[in-house]
Amino acid sequence: MSEQDIVISESSQTVIVTQQETEIISEGAQGPRGVSAEDVVPLARRTDIIDDSPAAGFQTIYVADASVGTLDADSQWRIKRIIIDNNSDGDAVIEWAELTGTATSDFVFSWNDHLTLSYS
């Protein structure tokens, strides 16, 4: 090693970086696979912003995702509700629509029902 070499040492591996090459002294376990562009599926999105109680300072936002081309009436949407408390520093609570009393992020709801669903 020369004075210009950089040594990076972590618990599982040491790497020496020189001006000409990088040499891995020891290898650790393989990390998790990252997400590639091929793994990302485009989704259709619906958003409904409602000022429930402007005087009270609350705002509700409904957000739904589904496969592109899904009709609003189809039971193939996942829906969440975001409640923003503008009286505080903008704290928000995110709740998912309920199916048989249990919150779920499954794609099983109709966007047309977003105002009448239960959320938790």
HELIX and SHEET records of a PDB file:
HELIX    1   1 ALA A   37  ASP A   39  5                                   3    
HELIX    2   2 TRP A  111  ASP A  113  5                                   3    
SHEET    1   A 3 ILE A   6  SER A   9  0                                        
SHEET    2   A 3 THR A  14  VAL A  17 -1                                        
SHEET    3   A 3 THR A  22  ILE A  24 -1                                        
SHEET    1   B 4 LEU A  43  SER A  53  0                                        
SHEET    2   B 4 PHE A  58  SER A  67 -1                                        
SHEET    3   B 4 SER A  75  ASP A  85 -1                                        
SHEET    4   B 4 ASP A  91  TRP A  96 -1                                        
SHEET    1   C 4 LEU A  43  SER A  53  0                                        
SHEET    2   C 4 PHE A  58  SER A  67 -1                                        
SHEET    3   C 4 SER A  75  ASP A  85 -1                                        
SHEET    4   C 4 PHE A 109  SER A 110 -1                                        
SHEET    1   D 2 GLU A  98  LEU A  99  0                                        
SHEET    2   D 2 THR A 102  ALA A 103 -1                                        
END                                                                             
